């Protein structure tokens, strides 16, 4: 029973700490020597932390570009800009460049991704729409649900243990 409980806790903890790579395709364009595909998560996109993952491929042979530099900008009318350098180091899928940017408000944002590799450089442009931020409870439901789940599992374990002990005593009296 203890092994099962530990396995469940480990699996739930893994779900809470896993970061999204990929998500919804927001942009797919060929530019200069590259083909650039941009993914965002969460889906649907909300204001708050947004994972932006970028797949960069060589335009000639379609092979992934693994030694480039990738920068991501989100701009909104009025001059508000959020940006980040996407790297393969933080990505779960090592074919993708990834960064987390904080989108401060809902609305339509202009997306720009610039890729540089050696002498080659290209930028792609598009738009993304972010909805209002999720309520705190919905944004952190996995983390918030972990303590009640563990408490419930512990209570069930103790109940089963007492029940088995009572049955053992009942057999001794017969």
Secondary structure by P-SEA (a helix, b strand, c coil): caaaaaaaaaaaaaaaaccccccccccccccccbbbbbbbccccccccbbbbbbbbbccccccccccbbbbbbbbcccbbbbbbbbbccccccccbbbbbbbbccccbbbbbbbbbcccccccccbbbbbccccccccccccccaaaaaaaaaaaaaaaaaaaaaaaaaaaaac
